[in-house]
């Protein structure tokens, strides 16, 4: 990865990022307890910039999504960038740190995301903001959708399921064997939507909730983390 970075003249450090994602791909491939099933259709041009959004179940989501054959810069919590080796690789891959609860950091993230998109590379934003606490899908922040509308760029939704137990929230020890499913939806064009992004945000979340519910064979209410169990 260091050698690739040395010779990578792409302003988006695309080749360097791909090397980093391949490490995630390898991590998944050699693990006998994980099986990844990918469905949907990949974008026709992988260098078209998309605002990519996906639900978030565990830290293992990163290597699982890395099975997809293109680079995207990840918005991740700043603490990951401070870890030995991993943090260095994330910085070199030109991923984007954010400190939750820090308004200045969140403002800088928008600037950084815009810069990556303008250099023709997609950016992954997990609009739940943090990992699921119970396997259900929490409410989405609409910031990614507002940005997509502002820049007139398409949103590429991805649904993910099966990773919650693969790497449990309370540690770094691998969990039980899992089948992880990824579904890549058709891009949603910004020009097809009006308003401030709230409607697009709700629409995309509904798509992801419905897909996960279908995979699990349960009602969408059992997947929707914004629904109160006592009133459902």
Secondary structure as GFF3:
##gff-version 3
##sequence-region A 1 232
A	DSSP	alpha_helix	2	7	.	.	.	ID=ss1
A	DSSP	alpha_helix	14	29	.	.	.	ID=ss2
A	DSSP	beta_strand	34	40	.	.	.	ID=ss3
A	DSSP	beta_strand	51	54	.	.	.	ID=ss4
A	DSSP	alpha_helix	61	65	.	.	.	ID=ss5
A	DSSP	beta_strand	72	77	.	.	.	ID=ss6
A	DSSP	alpha_helix	78	81	.	.	.	ID=ss7
A	DSSP	alpha_helix	86	92	.	.	.	ID=ss8
A	DSSP	beta_strand	96	98	.	.	.	ID=ss9
A	DSSP	alpha_helix	103	118	.	.	.	ID=ss10
A	DSSP	beta_strand	122	125	.	.	.	ID=ss11
A	DSSP	alpha_helix	143	151	.	.	.	ID=ss12
A	DSSP	beta_strand	155	161	.	.	.	ID=ss13
A	DSSP	beta_strand	178	184	.	.	.	ID=ss14
A	DSSP	three_ten_helix	190	192	.	.	.	ID=ss15
A	DSSP	alpha_helix	198	216	.	.	.	ID=ss16
A	DSSP	alpha_helix	220	223	.	.	.	ID=ss17
###
